[in-house]
């Protein structure tokens, strides 16, 4: 903030004076107005209370003795009305008792009549400084509360900052949102954040995994059914559209919905009405829909497995979640956060990660994305027998993973680009081959003979591949 004594002079503050003496009001206007502040005066205490309640003032100067109402009673009413302005008492009866009583009621300071311009300026500047700090703290608390609503979404990378900005922008609206991204990137967390920051936050958030149910059961799950509408329908049941009424309905893996159900979903979104399976009556619904998928819906449209009109109805506001390998700088924050959560649950003594272990975590490609990182950190927190997670504690797929391949520049000639493709293809295949071997060894407990039998390869060929990637394992006799 810099020098606090200069702070009030750098911006325009609003000051209210409640005093029955015109001379005092005029002096305050002259002195504080010359300092660049906006000054209003009320000589009637009741009108002063109303002005303070509506005016959003930074500081209120309040006379302690007025014919219509005692200043301390005015102060009590200001606090009862929820006025957060800093209050400075003006008194011609500067006694310790008056000051103590005013402070107990919430006054920030007091100034005695008659006061000089310098005395008034000093006491008001102190109150303005306090007011600025209080407002800044309130703003930080609001920002923290907003951050906490985006629960589980941790990151400072540019990719995630764009996601956070989109969440804040779309949440207050009623627009349908389509979240895309690889499995494990946190699509449901984004949906919950949108709901938590929306006007519907006090209502229900209902999630449905569209890949977990057969098409006929999914239709009943979404829209409900009436008793006897099909075999097993022994009672009338509300669908998730009705359960989520006035709230948010999250359809995960929306690409798995059958074409027939897609048509009914489209009609529900367009008409804002649904019909239970086996019913003739339509019911109005008021939901905010958020959908998610890890598949390319435009490719599915070309294949004829997803309706184009439904895609455009869902894709009103698209949010793409980047994979963890593209979130540079976020892995350390996520790993530390997941470890802290485990420590908070109790029974975990691990303090953190060594620099070498964190370097390997950050260089790993994380095919399972944030979900994989979370599960591995939870496992390490439980099984690690040291104060800090070190390299030898990490799973073999992380310890033995090759560093990510990089290329110095983008080619400008077709011949160079073909070589670029060959190098990229070879690097990818080598990475996949090494991970394949690591997983085979893991399944066999490190025994080469069992691993070779498991994957259908000669033991000598497997040994050769292990030497190629500098992988170590037990032989058939169990030696190193």
CORJOZI-V441158 format. One record per residue. N is the residue number from 1. RES is the residue in one letter. PHI is phi in whole degrees, 0 to 359 (none if undefined). BURIAL is b if it has 24 or more other C-alpha atoms within 12 Angstrom, else e. Layout:
# CORJOZI-V441158
n: [N	N]
res: [RES	RES]
phi: [PHI	PHI]
burial: [BURIAL	BURIAL]
This chain:
# CORJOZI-V441158
n: [1	2	3	4	5	6	7	8	9	10	11	12	13	14	15	16	17	18	19	20	21	22	23	24	25	26	27	28	29	30	31	32	33	34	35	36	37	38	39	40	41	42	43	44	45	46	47	48	49	50	51	52	53	54	55	56	57	58	59	60	61	62	63	64	65	66	67	68	69	70	71	72	73	74	75	76	77	78	79	80	81	82	83	84	85	86	87	88	89	90	91	92	93	94	95	96	97	98	99	100	101	102	103	104	105	106	107	108	109	110	111	112	113	114	115	116	117	118	119	120	121	122	123	124	125	126	127	128	129	130	131	132	133	134	135	136	137	138	139	140	141	142	143	144	145	146	147	148	149	150	151	152	153	154	155	156	157	158	159	160	161	162	163	164	165	166	167	168	169	170	171	172	173	174	175	176	177	178	179	180	181	182	183	184	185	186	187	188	189	190	191	192	193	194	195	196	197	198	199	200	201	202	203	204	205	206	207	208	209	210	211	212	213	214	215	216	217	218	219	220	221	222	223	224	225	226	227	228	229	230	231	232	233	234	235	236	237	238	239	240	241	242	243	244	245	246	247	248	249	250	251	252	253	254	255	256	257	258	259	260	261	262	263	264	265	266	267	268	269	270	271	272	273	274	275	276	277	278	279	280	281	282	283	284	285	286	287	288	289	290	291	292	293	294	295	296	297	298	299	300	301	302	303	304	305	306	307	308	309	310	311	312	313	314	315	316	317	318	319	320	321	322	323	324	325	326	327	328	329	330	331	332	333	334	335	336	337	338	339	340	341	342	343	344	345	346	347	348	349	350	351	352	353	354	355	356	357	358	359	360	361	362	363	364	365	366	367	368	369	370	371	372	373	374	375	376	377	378	379	380	381	382	383	384	385	386	387	388	389	390	391	392	393	394	395	396	397	398	399	400	401	402	403	404	405	406	407	408	409	410	411	412	413	414	415	416	417	418	419	420	421	422	423	424	425	426	427	428	429	430	431	432	433	434	435	436	437	438	439	440	441	442	443	444	445	446	447	448	449	450	451	452	453	454	455	456	457	458	459	460	461	462	463	464	465	466	467	468	469	470	471	472	473	474	475	476	477	478	479	480]
res: [X	X	X	X	X	X	X	X	X	X	X	X	X	X	X	X	X	X	X	X	X	X	X	X	X	X	X	X	X	X	X	X	X	X	X	X	X	X	X	X	X	X	X	X	X	X	X	X	X	X	X	X	X	X	X	X	X	X	X	X	X	X	X	X	X	X	X	X	X	X	X	X	X	X	X	X	X	X	X	X	X	X	X	X	X	X	X	X	X	X	X	X	X	X	X	X	X	X	X	X	X	X	X	X	X	X	X	X	X	X	X	X	X	X	X	X	X	X	X	X	X	X	X	X	X	X	X	X	X	X	X	X	X	X	X	X	X	X	X	X	X	X	X	X	X	X	X	X	X	X	X	X	X	X	X	X	X	X	X	X	X	X	X	X	X	X	X	X	X	X	X	X	X	X	X	X	X	X	X	X	X	X	X	X	X	X	X	X	X	X	X	X	X	X	X	X	X	X	X	X	X	X	X	X	X	X	X	X	X	X	X	X	X	X	X	X	X	X	X	X	X	X	X	X	X	X	X	X	X	X	X	X	X	X	X	X	X	X	X	X	X	X	X	X	X	X	X	X	X	X	X	X	X	X	X	X	X	X	X	X	X	X	X	X	X	X	X	X	X	X	X	X	X	X	X	X	X	X	X	X	X	X	X	X	X	X	X	X	X	X	X	X	X	X	X	X	X	X	X	X	X	X	X	X	X	X	X	X	X	X	X	X	X	X	X	X	X	X	X	X	X	X	X	X	X	X	X	X	X	X	X	X	X	X	X	X	X	X	X	X	X	X	X	X	X	X	X	X	X	X	X	X	X	X	X	X	X	X	X	X	X	X	X	X	X	X	X	X	X	X	X	X	X	X	X	X	X	X	X	X	X	X	X	X	X	X	X	X	X	X	X	X	X	X	X	X	X	X	X	X	X	X	X	X	X	X	X	X	X	X	X	X	X	X	X	X	X	X	X	X	X	X	X	X	X	X	X	X	X	X	X	X	X	X	X	X	X	X	X	X	X	X	X	X	X	X	X	X	X	X	X	X	X	X	X	X	X	X	X	X	X	X	X	X	X	X	X	X	X	X	X	X	X	X	X	X	X	X	X	X]
phi: [none	84	290	296	290	266	304	299	278	268	211	271	257	249	235	245	250	246	205	279	264	301	295	296	299	297	297	295	298	293	289	283	295	294	277	96	268	269	240	244	233	227	270	259	298	294	292	296	298	295	296	295	293	257	269	54	275	281	223	240	266	235	289	278	235	224	300	286	200	294	300	292	292	299	300	299	291	300	292	294	279	84	289	260	298	288	246	247	278	256	218	265	240	285	247	299	297	299	296	297	297	296	295	299	276	114	290	275	192	213	225	263	279	282	243	273	304	294	298	296	298	297	291	290	299	297	292	294	298	297	299	296	294	296	292	296	297	297	296	295	295	296	296	296	298	294	298	293	291	273	293	83	267	252	163	236	292	300	299	282	298	295	296	301	297	294	300	296	285	274	304	291	275	251	295	288	241	245	260	241	154	295	299	90	274	102	294	292	298	296	299	293	295	301	296	296	264	261	295	269	302	280	263	285	249	242	250	226	272	289	270	269	233	294	307	293	289	296	300	294	295	282	256	84	208	257	302	81	289	202	299	100	276	276	207	290	226	288	270	294	300	285	298	272	305	73	243	237	251	251	257	273	53	295	294	271	285	293	300	296	290	303	297	291	296	300	297	297	289	281	264	58	222	229	231	295	300	84	255	253	265	263	237	285	230	229	230	255	263	235	243	214	202	254	250	275	292	293	292	294	297	297	279	83	254	218	287	294	294	290	302	291	287	278	271	293	235	274	232	256	267	288	293	298	294	260	261	298	96	269	297	298	297	295	299	296	295	296	294	297	296	295	295	294	285	97	82	240	250	295	268	171	240	288	303	292	294	294	298	291	300	285	268	285	277	51	298	268	60	298	299	296	300	299	295	292	296	298	296	297	298	279	264	295	255	235	289	230	291	249	304	291	279	288	297	300	295	270	300	257	291	290	297	301	289	229	236	292	199	272	297	247	244	297	297	294	293	297	294	302	297	298	296	295	297	297	297	294	296	295	297	295	296	294	297	298	293	300	293	298	295	298	295	269	70	89	271	295	299	295	297	298	295	296	266	76	227	297	299	295	292	294	301	298	293	297	294	302	257	58	263	247	200	285	268	293	271	94	278	285]
burial: [e	e	e	e	e	e	e	b	e	e	e	e	b	b	b	b	b	b	b	b	b	e	e	b	b	e	b	b	b	e	b	b	b	e	b	e	b	b	b	b	b	b	b	b	b	b	b	b	b	e	b	b	b	e	b	b	b	b	b	b	b	b	b	b	b	b	e	e	b	b	b	b	b	b	b	b	b	b	e	e	e	e	b	b	b	b	b	b	b	b	b	e	e	e	e	e	e	b	b	e	e	b	e	e	b	b	b	b	b	b	b	b	b	e	e	e	b	e	e	b	b	b	b	b	b	b	b	b	b	b	b	b	e	e	e	e	e	e	e	e	e	e	e	e	e	e	b	e	b	b	b	b	b	b	b	e	b	e	b	b	e	e	b	b	e	b	b	b	e	b	b	e	e	b	b	b	b	b	b	b	b	b	b	b	b	b	b	b	b	b	b	b	b	b	b	b	b	b	e	b	b	e	e	b	b	b	b	b	b	b	e	e	e	e	e	e	b	b	b	b	b	b	b	b	b	b	e	e	e	e	e	e	e	e	e	e	b	b	b	b	b	b	b	b	b	b	b	b	b	b	b	b	b	b	b	b	b	b	b	e	b	b	e	b	b	b	e	b	b	e	e	e	e	b	b	b	b	e	e	e	e	e	e	e	b	b	b	b	b	b	b	b	b	b	e	b	b	e	e	e	e	e	e	e	b	b	b	e	e	b	b	e	b	b	b	e	b	b	b	b	b	b	b	b	b	b	b	b	e	b	b	b	b	b	b	b	b	b	b	b	e	b	e	e	e	e	e	b	e	b	e	b	b	e	e	e	b	b	e	b	b	b	b	b	b	b	e	e	b	b	b	b	b	b	e	b	b	b	e	b	b	e	e	b	e	e	e	b	b	b	b	e	b	b	b	b	b	b	b	b	b	b	e	e	e	e	e	e	e	e	e	e	e	e	e	e	e	e	e	e	e	e	e	e	e	e	e	e	e	e	b	e	e	b	b	b	b	b	b	b	b	e	e	e	e	b	b	b	b	b	b	b	e	e	e	e	e	e	e	e	e	b	b	e	b	b	e	e	e	e	b	b	b	e	e	e	e	e	e	e]
